[in-house]
Amino acid sequence: MAPPMPTSRTDAARRLRAVRMRALASLLSTVVAVAACAAPTPSPSPSLAGSPSPSPTPKPTPLPTPLFSNAPDPALVAVIPTEVDGTVVQIPAVTEFSITPGDIGLVYGEIGLRFASLQLAYIPQPRLSLFWGTQAPTRALLTAATTMAAGGLPVRLFDGGNSFDGYFVARLARQLALSAPRPPWGDQMESRPAVLDPYDILDQMRLSRAFTCFQLAELIENAPAGPEPLIVLDLLATFYDESVPLRDSERLLATTLTHLRRLAAAGPVVVGAREPQTLVKERWLLLDQLQAIADAAWMLRPPAPEAVLQPRLF
């Protein structure tokens, strides 16, 4: 039997390294197995294909609380014009009327409830109107009176300057009667009524004359108040009379204007007047007094005369 081969140190080292490698590999496999057993099982993700959740039902906006008190609003008052066509706009304080935003809401609903404050403004209707100029506008007032009478409205006329022109009124009434539209009656032309009778227009006009300022003052004082229009022609003509002292004219005119205001409270009153002549310039204050009492006054100027051209000789 042969003796064993001697081993070198190199071979022993190789065998030792191989043993260590096998032991390390076994240890690593054991650790991996333990980690795999300890890892949690992933939970399934929720599906995205499910039905969407319903949106919440919208709630209506609550209505504003009605305000039954009206607070002053200077910014609102500032946007209201103070004058319209020469007439002053009346803007009363909120304490002078009882309408509130809540009252508007009761009538107009939601839009009325959104008002924070209210402000009234109005233009007073002229009741006592004055037309004056260098000459009394008698023709203009007679034209207005005849036109109203043609429309079926009774008109009262007080002539204070003996200026009523009956021929002018009659011609105008005839023209208005001829031009009045007739109602359609189909093809039966013979059944149409006759044109408006000028006498029907004149019957709507009641004329009263006064030849002194005392008669005119008494006429106006005794006139009953009513809704029909009253037109006074050349009111100041007799008050300009120099035979009447100025103090008496002032006193009598003040009383007359008071009764004109009484009549104007029930129906429209239109007054025509002219400025005093050169000899009675001190009676201008009578015209000023009349202008002060009128609700509206207009100064009428006569049309400018046309230039006369000198005819050519050749």
ChimeraX attribute file (.defattr): number of C-alpha atoms within 10 A of each C-alpha:
attribute: neighborCount
match mode: 1-to-1
recipient: residues
	/A:1	3
	/A:2	4
	/A:3	5
	/A:4	6
	/A:5	6
	/A:6	6
	/A:7	8
	/A:8	8
	/A:9	8
	/A:10	8
	/A:11	9
	/A:12	10
	/A:13	10
	/A:14	10
	/A:15	10
	/A:16	10
	/A:17	11
	/A:18	11
	/A:19	10
	/A:20	11
	/A:21	11
	/A:22	10
	/A:23	11
	/A:24	12
	/A:25	10
	/A:26	11
	/A:27	11
	/A:28	11
	/A:29	10
	/A:30	11
	/A:31	11
	/A:32	11
	/A:33	10
	/A:34	11
	/A:35	9
	/A:36	9
	/A:37	10
	/A:38	9
	/A:39	8
	/A:40	7
	/A:41	7
	/A:42	6
	/A:43	6
	/A:44	6
	/A:45	6
	/A:46	7
	/A:47	6
	/A:48	7
	/A:49	6
	/A:50	7
	/A:51	6
	/A:52	7
	/A:53	6
	/A:54	6
	/A:55	6
	/A:56	6
	/A:57	6
	/A:58	6
	/A:59	6
	/A:60	6
	/A:61	6
	/A:62	6
	/A:63	11
	/A:64	13
	/A:65	10
	/A:66	19
	/A:67	19
	/A:68	15
	/A:69	16
	/A:70	19
	/A:71	15
	/A:72	15
	/A:73	13
	/A:74	9
	/A:75	8
	/A:76	11
	/A:77	17
	/A:78	9
	/A:79	8
	/A:80	14
	/A:81	12
	/A:82	15
	/A:83	11
	/A:84	9
	/A:85	6
	/A:86	8
	/A:87	14
	/A:88	13
	/A:89	16
	/A:90	15
	/A:91	16
	/A:92	13
	/A:93	12
	/A:94	18
	/A:95	10
	/A:96	9
	/A:97	12
	/A:98	10
	/A:99	17
	/A:100	22
	/A:101	21
	/A:102	22
	/A:103	17
	/A:104	20
	/A:105	20
	/A:106	12
	/A:107	11
	/A:108	11
	/A:109	13
	/A:110	14
	/A:111	13
	/A:112	19
	/A:113	21
	/A:114	17
	/A:115	17
	/A:116	16
	/A:117	18
	/A:118	18
	/A:119	19
	/A:120	14
	/A:121	14
	/A:122	10
	/A:123	13
	/A:124	11
	/A:125	10
	/A:126	16
	/A:127	20
	/A:128	24
	/A:129	19
	/A:130	21
	/A:131	23
	/A:132	21
	/A:133	16
	/A:134	14
	/A:135	16
	/A:136	23
	/A:137	21
	/A:138	23
	/A:139	15
	/A:140	11
	/A:141	19
	/A:142	20
	/A:143	15
	/A:144	14
	/A:145	22
	/A:146	24
	/A:147	18
	/A:148	17
	/A:149	20
	/A:150	25
	/A:151	12
	/A:152	13
	/A:153	15
	/A:154	20
	/A:155	22
	/A:156	19
	/A:157	20
	/A:158	22
	/A:159	22
	/A:160	27
	/A:161	23
	/A:162	15
	/A:163	14
	/A:164	20
	/A:165	11
	/A:166	11
	/A:167	9
	/A:168	13
	/A:169	20
	/A:170	16
	/A:171	12
	/A:172	19
	/A:173	24
	/A:174	18
	/A:175	12
	/A:176	20
	/A:177	18
	/A:178	15
	/A:179	11
	/A:180	13
	/A:181	10
	/A:182	12
	/A:183	8
	/A:184	9
	/A:185	11
	/A:186	8
	/A:187	8
	/A:188	8
	/A:189	9
	/A:190	8
	/A:191	9
	/A:192	13
	/A:193	10
	/A:194	9
	/A:195	13
	/A:196	18
	/A:197	14
	/A:198	19
	/A:199	12
	/A:200	14
	/A:201	25
	/A:202	19
	/A:203	13
	/A:204	19
	/A:205	17
	/A:206	12
	/A:207	13
	/A:208	13
	/A:209	18
	/A:210	18
	/A:211	13
	/A:212	17
	/A:213	23
	/A:214	16
	/A:215	14
	/A:216	26
	/A:217	22
	/A:218	16
	/A:219	17
	/A:220	19
	/A:221	17
	/A:222	10
	/A:223	14
	/A:224	11
	/A:225	15
	/A:226	13
	/A:227	14
	/A:228	15
	/A:229	20
	/A:230	25
	/A:231	24
	/A:232	26
	/A:233	28
	/A:234	24
	/A:235	26
	/A:236	26
	/A:237	22
	/A:238	21
	/A:239	27
	/A:240	24
	/A:241	16
	/A:242	12
	/A:243	8
	/A:244	14
	/A:245	11
	/A:246	18
	/A:247	9
	/A:248	11
	/A:249	21
	/A:250	16
	/A:251	10
	/A:252	17
	/A:253	22
	/A:254	17
	/A:255	15
	/A:256	21
	/A:257	19
	/A:258	14
	/A:259	20
	/A:260	26
	/A:261	18
	/A:262	18
	/A:263	24
	/A:264	23
	/A:265	15
	/A:266	15
	/A:267	17
	/A:268	20
	/A:269	24
	/A:270	23
	/A:271	25
	/A:272	26
	/A:273	25
	/A:274	21
	/A:275	20
	/A:276	22
	/A:277	13
	/A:278	8
	/A:279	9
	/A:280	13
	/A:281	11
	/A:282	12
	/A:283	21
	/A:284	13
	/A:285	13
	/A:286	20
	/A:287	18
	/A:288	11
	/A:289	14
	/A:290	18
	/A:291	17
	/A:292	11
	/A:293	17
	/A:294	21
	/A:295	16
	/A:296	17
	/A:297	19
	/A:298	12
	/A:299	12
	/A:300	14
	/A:301	11
	/A:302	9
	/A:303	6
	/A:304	6
	/A:305	6
	/A:306	6
	/A:307	6
	/A:308	6
	/A:309	6
	/A:310	6
	/A:311	6
	/A:312	5
	/A:313	4
	/A:314	3
